């Protein structure tokens, strides 16, 4: 399952320095995951344009902003959809008293939302940004909460501005009237606390502005206050309460293990892989159940069956982890414990589920994908062109539904995935229906991975069943690292800047739903308001990882 990896990091930096103008690069750096170049704040667009067009770094996976004693920094984490081994960090320092930098939004559309977050929380201003305003906090908020000098006791006044039509003066041709429609923030079809500001011409959508931040819980700041060894790991489960918590735990574990140079035992890697794929199935069944309700009102069959199958997976994970949703099973260096005794009964429980799964999936196809009403709502709606998806940093089943063959389990191997036989699922139709097909087929692939893991675990010699590495009681790593895993919704990444203390100096979460949701306006414009509900649901967003 592993693509060929080539071009050593030092050669990539040499290529970068050679390709960029002489005055653009002012230094080099080294991150644990990738080489880094330091670029002038007034050369960002020139530098990133060259990196994208000439060196093929077409995926801006994350943007991290942070504060130092003498400066602010923006870090653009770049890689390639076709070759994940080509990875580069572009560091852009700015003056502390005037944190102003060029915007990358004209090169990578996904940077538009990321830079808005950096402006919102740290006050870095990005010149030529198309829409530089707050994204998580209200426009009237005073101060930038991630700054060292932020006054937490300052009173805030947040007025309510409702029914404001952003296109009120735009009548699109002289004979039409537009209507402004609020969807959410408390509405079942928004799948969480999210507000869509929608402008309609009749029933046709001509503008969508996702308004997020309603459930912002300062997860990054809480992680920055926790110690690496024990206090951070319980948080990742809360970023995605749809069931993908084990995948989130792995994202943090992978990052800190890279920073602290911890090698996870092979047996623990198999346990991680099996439990992670059970978690992925848990998330995909929730999507299937909720999407059936969104699109065709299927409450009595598909919705109820989706939750019934989730219960079966939760039973398995409860036996393994002791929890049904907030698992907290991963540990730095491995997992909490081994398969519960008696082992044979647990393996029989897993196999009973996977053996029955093909029959169950046939029923989902009969209920949904073969249903004429479901097809009318999903086929040729929510179109997302591959180039547009890449511009917005879209990953996971949403990207693979647009034919983008990108999966970190294969392209940046971790765990035990590169030892197992499985396939990356893609569909080329780029619509809502394709995204449903991808997730249903991914359930099959996850089951195949789980079955192979069970076979390995059954035959593993008892004396070699090591669940955790020998990790120091106190971890005080140094360095910077961005690592990611293939979450249920896409690329789930963590950036950590470690300064030699027990807690991170900077902890940044790259939630896949954040970037995926930024593509919604491009997908919905020109379609009908009913299609908007189907398109939003097909993204499978979860607001815990959007707002963090």
N, C-alpha and C positions, 0 to 999 in steps of 0.2 A: 504493500500500500504506500510505499515511500517514493516520492518523486526524487529524481537525481538532484543532488545539491552540489553547487559549484561556486566558483568565485570567492576565494577567501576574503575575510573582512578587510584586511589591509589593502588588497587590490581594489576593493570597492571604493575605499577612501581615496586611493590614488586616482581612480577614474573620476570621482567627484571633484577633487581639487583641480584636475586637468580640465574638466568640462566647464567649470564655473569661471566667471570673470576673476581676474587677479585680486581685485579689491573686495570681493564678496566674502571670501573665507578669511576669518581672522584668527582661527585656531582649530585645534583638534582635541577630541576628548575620547574617553572610552567608557561605554556603559557595559554592564555585564552581558546584555543580550545582543549588543550591536555596537559598531563603531559610531562615533559622533563627530560632526563638524560644527564649528561655531560660525554663524553667519551674521553679518551686520544687519541691524534692524531696518535699514533703508534698502536692503537688497533681497528681501524675502521673496518677493514675487519673481524676480529674475532667477534666483537660485532654484526655487521649487519648480519653476517652469522647465528649466533645463533638466532637473532630476526626473521629472515626469515624462517629458517628451523624448529625451535622448538616452536616459539610463533606465527607462521602463519602470520607475518606482511610482506606479499608478494608484497605490492604495495608501491613503493617509489614515492609518488605523486609529490614531489617537492624538490628541493635543493636550499637553500638560502645561499648566502655568504654576509658577511658584515664586516665593519671595526669599531673597537672601538679605544679609545685613547691608550690602552695598549695591544691590541691583534686583531687578525682576527678570525672570526668564520664561520664555515660551519654548516648549520642545515639541516639534512635529515628528511623530513616530511613523516613518515611511517604510513601506515594503512593496512587494509586487504580487498581484493576484496570481500570476503565472509561475512565480518562483519565490517562495517564502524565505529562502535562504538569503536573498538580496534584501538586507534590512539595514536601515540607517536612521540615526537620530540627528535631527537638525536643531541645534540649540541657538536661540535668538535672545541675547541679553539686551536689556534696556536700562536706562538710567533710573535710579531709584526715585529721584525727584520729578522725573518726567517720563513715566513708562509708556512710550509711544513706539509702535512698530507697524510695519506694513502688514496688511491683511493677506492671508493665504487663500481667502475664499474665491478669488478669481481663478485660482489654479486647482484647488480641491474644494468642491462645493460643500463637502462635509465639514470643512473648517469653519463655515459660517456659524453653525450652532456651537461648536467647541469654543470659538473665539468669543462669542457672546457670553458663554459661561465664565471664561477667564476675565472678561470685562466686569461681569456681574459680581464675582466673588473676590477678585483681586484688583480690579480697577485698571488693568492694562488696556490702553486704547489702541485700536487697530485702524490705521488710515485706509481709506478706500473700502472699508467694510460696507457691504450693501445695506445692512440693517443693524447697526451697532446699538442695541438696547438690551436691557436686562432680560434674562430668560427664565431664571428660577425664582427671582424675587420680584415684587411689584415695582413698577417704574418709579414710584415715589420713595422707594427705600433710600435711607441715608447711610452712606458708608459702604464699605466692601468687607464682608465678614471674615475672609481669610487673611486679611492684613494683620500684622502684629499689633498695630496701633488702633485696631477697631474698638470702638466704645460699645460694649455689649449692653450697657445700661441706657443708651440713648433711646428716647421714646420714638416710636414710629407711627406715622399716620398714613393709613391706606384707604383712600376713597374708592368708592365703587363707581366705575364707568361702564354703564350697560347700554346695549343697543346702538353702539357707534358703528356706522357703516363705513369701512375704510375706502370703499369705492363709490361713495355717495355722489360725487361729481362726475363719475365716469359712467356714461350711459351706453357705451359700446355701440356706436352707430347711430345714435340720435333717436331711435324709436323705442328703446327698451328701458325698463326700470329694474334696478337691482334691489334685492331684499337681503338684509342681514339676519342670520340665524345663529343663535347660540345652541350648540350641542354640548351638553355637560355644563359644569364639571361633574355633576352627580347624575349620570345617566348610564344604564346598563351597557349600552353599545359602545361606550368609551373604554370599557374594560379597566376601570380604575378612575381615580380622581384626575380627570383631564378635561380641558375645555377646548373645544374646536370653535373658532370664529369663522363662520362660513358665509360667503357671499354668493347669492343665487341670482341667476337670470331665469325666471320661471322656476323649473325644477333642475336646471343645469348649474353645476358648480363652476364658478369662475375664479374663486379664490378661497384658500383654506389657510388659516394661521393657527397651528397647534399652540395652545397656551399651557405650559407645563409648570411644575414647581409646587403644586398644591400639597404634595405629600413629602416635601423635602425634609429629611430627617438627620442631615449632617453625618451620614455614614462615614464619609472620608475623615472627618474631624474626629469621630469617635475612634476610628482605627488608629489615627495618629496619636491618640492618648493611651492606646493599649500596648502591652508588651508582645513581642513577636511570638514567644513560645506558646502562651496559653490564652491571652486575653483577646486577640483579634479573631481567631478562628470561629467563634460562635456568631460573628456578625454576617458573614457571606450568605448564610441561609436566608436571612431577612431581605436580601436584595431581590429575590425571586421566590415568592411564596406559592408559585404555581407548581412547585415540585422539583425545580432544577437546582436545589440548594447544594447538592453534592458536587455539581459541576462548578458552582461558585467557590466552594471550599477548595477545589483543586486549583482554581486560578490563583488564589492567594498562596496556597502551598507551593505551587510551582515557582512563584516569584521569590519567596523568601528562601526556598531551598537552593535556588540559583545564587542568590546573594551570599548565603552562608555556606555554600559548597557542601551541601548535604546530599548524599546518595541514598535514594530510597531502595530498600530491599526488593528483589524481584517478586517475591511472594506478595508483598504489600502492593506492588504495582498491579498485579492481577486482581487483587481485591478492589483496588481503586477503579480499575477499568470496568469490572462487573457492576459495581454499585453505581458508577456514573451513568452507565447505559440504562440501568433501571430508572434512574432519575430522569434521563432524557425521555424515556417512554412515559413516565408520569406526566411530564410537561406536555408532550404531544397529545396524550389522551385528553388533557384539559382543553387544549386548543380545539380538538375535534368536537368535543361536547359543546363548548361555547360557540364555536363557529356554526354548528348546525342550528343552534338557537338563534344566532344573529341573522342567518341568511334565509332559513326556511321555516323558522318557528318549530323545529323538531325537538319538542320538549319530551314527549312521551317515549320516544325510542332512542334516537342517537344521543341526546343529552343524558338520559338516564343510563344508557349502556356505557357511555364514556366514563361516567363517574363510577359505575360498577367495576369496570376494568381498572380504573385508578385505585379502587379499594383493594383489589387483588395485589397490585404492585406495592401499595402502602403496607399491606400485611407482610410482604417479603422484607421490605426495608425496615419495618418495625422489628422483625426478628433479628435482622442484622445489626441495626444501629440503636435500637431502643426507643426510637422516635418515629412518628408518622409523617412529619413534615419538616421541622427544624432539626435536621439530623445530627449535626455536629459530630460526624463520624471520622473525618480526616484529622490527622495530626501532622505537625511539622515533622517530616521524616517517615511518614507512613500512615497507618490507620489506628483507630483506638483499640480494636481487638479483632480476634479471629472469627471465623464462622461459628455460630452458636452450636452447642451440642444438643442432641446428637446430630452430627454433620449430615448423615444420610437423609434425615428427615428434612433438613433445610434444602439440600440439593433436590430432593423429590418435589418439594414445594415449588422451587424455581422451574423445574422441568415441566411440571403440570401446567404452569402458566404459559411457558413458551410453546409447548406442544399444542395447546388449545388456541394459540394466537392466530395461526393462519385461518382457521375457521371464523374466528371473531372478526378478523380484518375483511374477510369476504362479505360478512354481514354489513360492515360499515360501507363498503363499496356499493352494496345493494341499496342501502338506505340513502346514501349521499351521492357518490360520484356517478351512479347510474340513474339518479333521480332527475327527471326532466326539469322540475322547478329549480332544483339546486344548480343544475347546469346553466339554466337561463340567467341565474343571478351571478354566476361565477365565470363562465367562459367569456373571454374577450372583455372583461372588466378589470379595472385596477392594473392596467398595462404598465410594466416597468421595464424599459429598455435596458439591456446590459450595461451600456455606456453610462446611462443615467444612474444606475445602481452603483457602479464603481465610483462615480463622482461623489455620491453621497456616503460612501463608506459602508454600503449595505453588505451584510454578511449573513451566514446561516441559511436556513431554508428559504428565506426571502430571496437571497442572491442566487441560490441553486435553482429556484423556480424560474429564474431568468437565464438559465443556462450557464451560470458562472461556476466553473468547476474548482471550487475553493473550499477546503475543509482542513482545519488545523490538525486534526487527528492524523491525517496523512501527510500534509504539507510541512508541518513542523512537529514531527512525531514526539510523543511523550507517552508515559504510562506503558501499556503493553500492546498498543494498537498496531505497531509495525510488525508484530509477531503473529497477527491474526489475519484471517481471510474474511474480508468484507469489502463492500463497494461504496463509493460516494454516489449519492443519488442526485441526478439533475434532470430538469425538465426545461424545454426550450420555448414554451408558449408565452412565458412572461406575464401571465395573468393570475387572477385569484385562484382559478381552478388548478393551475400548475403548482401553486404553493401548497394546496391541500394534498395533491398527489405526492409531493416530495415528503411531507411529514408522515403520511401513511406508509410510504415505502421505507422511510427511515426507521419506523417502528420495527419493520421486518429485519432491517440490517442490525439494529440494536439487539434484537432477540438472537440473531446469529452470533454476535459478539459475546453475549451473555452465555450462550450454550457452550462456546469454546472455552470461556473462562471457567465454567463449572467443570468441564472435563479436566482442565489443568489442575484445578484446586483439589479435585477428588484424588488425583494420582500423585499429588505433591508429597514428598517424603516428610514425615512428621517432624524429624529433627531439623528440617530446613524451613519450617514455617515461621519466618521472622516477620512480624507485623510492623516494627518500627526500627529506624536507625538509632544509633547511639548519639542522641542529640544533647548538647550541653544544656544544663539547667537554665542558663541565661545566655541569650543570643544578643551580640552587639556587633552586627556586621557593618561594613562600610561599602559605599558605592551606590550606583544607580542601576536600576533594572526595570525593563518592561517585558512581562511575559503574558501569554494569553493561552486560553484553552478554547475548544469548540463547545461553547455553551448550547443550551437548547434553542436559543434565539440567534446565535451567531458568535462572533468573536468576543469573548469576555476577557478583558485584559486588566492587569494591575501594574501600575508603575509605583515603585518605592524608591525614595532617596533615603539611604541609611547613613547616619552620621556618627556611628560608633557608640550610640546609646542603646537602651533597651527598647525604644519606641521610634517609629519612623519620623523623619523630618518632613516628609511629604508622602502621602498615600493617595493615589489617584485611581479611580475605578472607571474603566471603559465599558459601560454597559452597552451591549449590542442593540437593545431597543432604542437607545438614544439616537444613534445614527440611522437606524432603520426608519424611525418615525419622522426624521427630517425629510425623507423622500415622499411623504404622504402628499404634499401639495402637487408635486410633479405627477403623481399617480392619479389624483382625483380630478384635476382640472379638466373641464370639458365633459365630464361624466355627470350622471344624475345623482341626486342626493341619496337615493336608495343604494346606488353603487358605492357611495362614500362609506356607508356603514359596512358593506361587504369588504371593501378595500382595507379599511382600518382594522377590521377583525383578522384579515389575512396576514397582517404584520405580526400578530401574536405579541403585541407589546405588553410589558408589565411595568407599571409605574414605579415600583420599588427600585428598579435599576435605571429608569429614565431620570427620576429626580434624585435618587440616592440621598 
